[in-house]
Amino acid sequence: MDLNDFTSAENKKVSSENDIPTFTPPAGDAPKVGVDGKSKKAQTFTPPTTSNMDPGCYYHPEERVVGHCARCGKNLCRYCCDSFGVTGGEYAGKMLCYDCTTKLVKDNVEELQKNHNYIHGQYTQCLVGCAIGGVIGFIWGLSGGIMGALLYMVLCAAIGGSASNFFHRFIAAIPGFFVSTGNMVISICVGLFKFIFCFFLYAIMALFETVKKILYYRNYMAQTADCLEKDSSALQCIRDRMEYSRVMNENRGMSLADLMNEGSELYNNSYARMVQEQGEEKAEAFVSRCTTQIAENGEIIRSFAA
């Protein structure tokens, strides 16, 4: 090997060594990690703990939501929907929660009490008016004999029963009693005839109104006579149903018979007794009918027209 070849080989070796990459640390201070400049561990991803699903049933949080209360929108599970489904009345085909069912009973009680107070007042006023009108009419008609006295008694009793309507119509008709025919005698006779005709016409109308009013009040009282008793009984069954549900959820694994032993939480529970004797399916159907009954009674109570 001559000198030129040796020189060429050395140059290639140096060139090869210069091609190897090397690390050059950055100039200046290294970037800090953390607020205070101290190093921190690498952050890790933590999945969110919340879920996009609806929360559980309002009364049974561990149960999945399948429906909502038609009045307040509370979440309800299948158990609640089966028990509080309404089959008739305003909420037919919908569900009511326990709280709204309880509120509905309270509203029924308040509305019925208000209506009964009004009916008792109107009924008493009607009867007193009939009695006073009957006495006046009987005395007024005595000059025409007993039959005349009885006729006037009935008409005046009817007027007394619907006095406000009678006098409103009669007073409105008074201007029509004064007529001018060019002859004073004829004018007086025509006016007197109109007076008598309107008196008997409005008295007969008052008679029908009084009878209709009395029959309506009596019918309403009869329809609602046992509404509150039925509502109270139905509500107690619904309360027992909710208590049964709570106890069974808190004592999973225990038999119903053990939970109904004397001194146990379900000892006096009517719903638990129904489940034990007839099965849970029939017991739930009965509670559903109770909810429907409360809703239907509410419609009857609020149908009153003063």
SVG drawing of the C-alpha trace seen along z (x, -y; Angstrom):
<svg xmlns="http://www.w3.org/2000/svg" viewBox="-163 -58 167 76">
<polyline fill="none" stroke="black" stroke-width="0.4" points="0.0,0.0 1.4,-3.3 1.2,-6.6 -1.8,-7.9 -3.9,-4.8 -3.2,-5.1 -4.1,-8.7 -7.4,-8.0 -8.4,-5.3 -7.7,-7.6 -9.9,-10.3 -12.8,-7.9 -12.5,-6.7 -12.6,-10.3 -15.5,-11.1 -17.4,-8.0 -16.9,-9.0 -18.1,-12.5 -21.4,-11.1 -22.4,-9.6 -25.2,-11.8 -24.6,-13.2 -26.9,-14.7 -26.4,-18.3 -28.2,-19.4 -30.3,-22.6 -28.8,-25.8 -30.4,-27.7 -32.5,-26.4 -34.5,-23.2 -38.3,-23.6 -39.9,-23.2 -42.7,-20.7 -45.4,-21.6 -46.5,-24.9 -43.6,-25.1 -41.0,-23.8 -40.9,-20.4 -41.3,-17.3 -44.6,-15.6 -45.7,-12.2 -47.2,-11.8 -50.9,-12.4 -53.2,-9.4 -56.7,-9.3 -59.5,-8.8 -62.9,-7.8 -65.9,-9.9 -67.8,-8.3 -71.2,-9.8 -73.5,-8.0 -75.6,-9.4 -78.4,-7.0 -81.4,-8.3 -81.2,-8.0 -83.1,-5.2 -86.7,-5.1 -87.6,-7.9 -88.8,-5.3 -86.5,-2.4 -83.2,-4.0 -81.6,-0.6 -84.3,0.1 -84.3,-0.9 -86.6,-3.7 -89.4,-2.6 -92.0,-5.4 -92.8,-8.8 -95.6,-10.2 -98.2,-11.9 -98.6,-14.8 -95.1,-15.6 -92.8,-13.6 -91.0,-11.5 -89.0,-8.5 -90.8,-5.2 -89.6,-1.7 -91.6,1.3 -92.7,2.2 -94.2,-1.3 -95.7,-1.5 -97.5,1.8 -98.9,0.7 -99.8,-3.0 -101.1,-2.6 -104.5,-4.3 -107.1,-2.6 -109.9,-5.2 -110.6,-8.9 -108.4,-11.8 -105.2,-9.8 -106.4,-6.7 -103.4,-4.8 -100.9,-6.8 -99.1,-6.4 -99.3,-8.4 -96.5,-8.3 -97.2,-7.6 -96.8,-11.3 -99.3,-12.5 -101.8,-9.9 -101.6,-11.1 -101.9,-14.7 -104.9,-13.7 -106.7,-12.3 -105.9,-15.5 -107.3,-17.6 -110.4,-15.4 -111.0,-15.9 -110.6,-19.7 -112.8,-20.0 -115.5,-17.8 -115.6,-19.6 -116.0,-23.0 -118.8,-21.6 -120.6,-20.1 -120.5,-23.4 -121.9,-25.2 -124.6,-22.6 -125.6,-22.6 -125.9,-26.4 -127.9,-26.4 -130.0,-23.5 -130.9,-25.1 -131.7,-28.4 -133.9,-26.7 -135.9,-24.8 -136.3,-27.9 -137.4,-29.9 -139.9,-27.2 -141.3,-27.1 -141.8,-30.9 -143.2,-31.1 -145.6,-28.2 -147.0,-29.9 -147.4,-33.3 -149.0,-31.5 -151.4,-29.5 -152.6,-32.6 -152.8,-34.6 -154.9,-31.9 -157.4,-31.2 -159.9,-33.7 -160.2,-31.2 -160.9,-28.2 -158.7,-25.4 -157.8,-24.5 -156.8,-28.0 -154.8,-28.1 -152.9,-24.9 -152.2,-26.2 -150.8,-29.5 -148.8,-27.7 -147.0,-25.5 -146.3,-28.4 -145.0,-30.7 -143.0,-27.8 -141.3,-27.4 -140.7,-31.1 -139.1,-31.0 -136.9,-28.1 -135.5,-30.1 -136.3,-33.6 -133.2,-35.2 -134.0,-33.9 -137.7,-34.7 -137.3,-38.3 -134.5,-38.9 -136.9,-37.8 -139.9,-39.6 -138.2,-42.9 -136.8,-42.8 -140.3,-42.3 -141.9,-45.2 -141.3,-47.9 -143.4,-45.8 -146.4,-46.0 -147.0,-49.6 -148.6,-49.9 -150.4,-52.7 -153.5,-51.8 -155.1,-55.2 -157.6,-53.9 -156.6,-54.0 -158.9,-51.1 -157.7,-48.9 -154.1,-49.8 -154.6,-48.9 -156.2,-45.6 -153.4,-44.7 -150.8,-45.6 -152.6,-43.6 -152.9,-40.6 -149.1,-40.8 -148.4,-41.0 -150.5,-37.9 -149.2,-36.0 -145.5,-36.7 -146.1,-36.0 -147.5,-32.5 -145.0,-31.8 -141.9,-32.7 -143.4,-30.9 -143.7,-27.7 -140.1,-28.2 -139.0,-28.7 -140.8,-25.5 -138.9,-23.4 -135.6,-25.1 -136.2,-24.4 -137.0,-20.8 -134.0,-20.4 -131.7,-22.1 -132.9,-19.9 -132.5,-16.7 -129.1,-17.7 -127.8,-18.4 -129.2,-15.2 -127.7,-13.2 -124.3,-14.8 -124.4,-14.1 -125.4,-10.5 -122.6,-10.0 -119.9,-11.4 -121.2,-10.0 -118.6,-7.3 -115.9,-8.9 -113.7,-9.9 -114.1,-6.6 -113.1,-4.7 -110.2,-7.1 -108.9,-6.7 -109.1,-2.9 -107.4,-2.9 -104.6,-5.3 -103.9,-3.1 -103.5,-0.1 -101.1,-2.1 -99.1,-3.2 -98.9,0.5 -97.7,1.3 -94.8,-1.2 -93.9,0.0 -93.9,3.6 -91.6,2.6 -89.2,0.9 -89.0,3.7 -88.6,6.4 -85.7,4.4 -84.0,3.9 -84.3,7.6 -83.4,9.5 -83.1,13.2 -85.7,13.2 -89.0,14.9 -92.3,13.0 -93.6,15.3 -90.7,14.3 -91.2,10.6 -94.9,11.0 -94.4,12.7 -95.8,11.0 -93.8,8.0 -92.1,7.8 -92.4,4.8 -95.0,6.3 -97.1,7.9 -100.1,5.5 -99.4,4.7 -102.6,5.3 -100.7,5.5 -98.3,8.1 -101.3,10.2 -102.8,9.9 -99.6,11.1 -99.4,14.0 -103.1,15.0 -103.6,14.2 -100.2,13.7 -98.2,10.6 -99.8,10.3 -103.3,10.0 -102.1,7.7 -100.5,5.3 -103.7,5.3 -105.7,4.4 -103.4,1.4 -103.7,0.3 -107.5,0.3 -107.1,-1.8 -105.1,-4.4 -107.8,-4.4 -110.6,-4.7 -108.9,-7.8 -108.5,-9.4 -112.2,-8.7 -113.5,-9.9 -111.6,-13.1 -113.4,-13.6 -116.8,-13.0 -116.0,-15.5 -114.8,-18.2 -117.7,-17.8 -119.9,-19.8 -121.4,-22.9 -122.7,-25.5"/>
</svg>
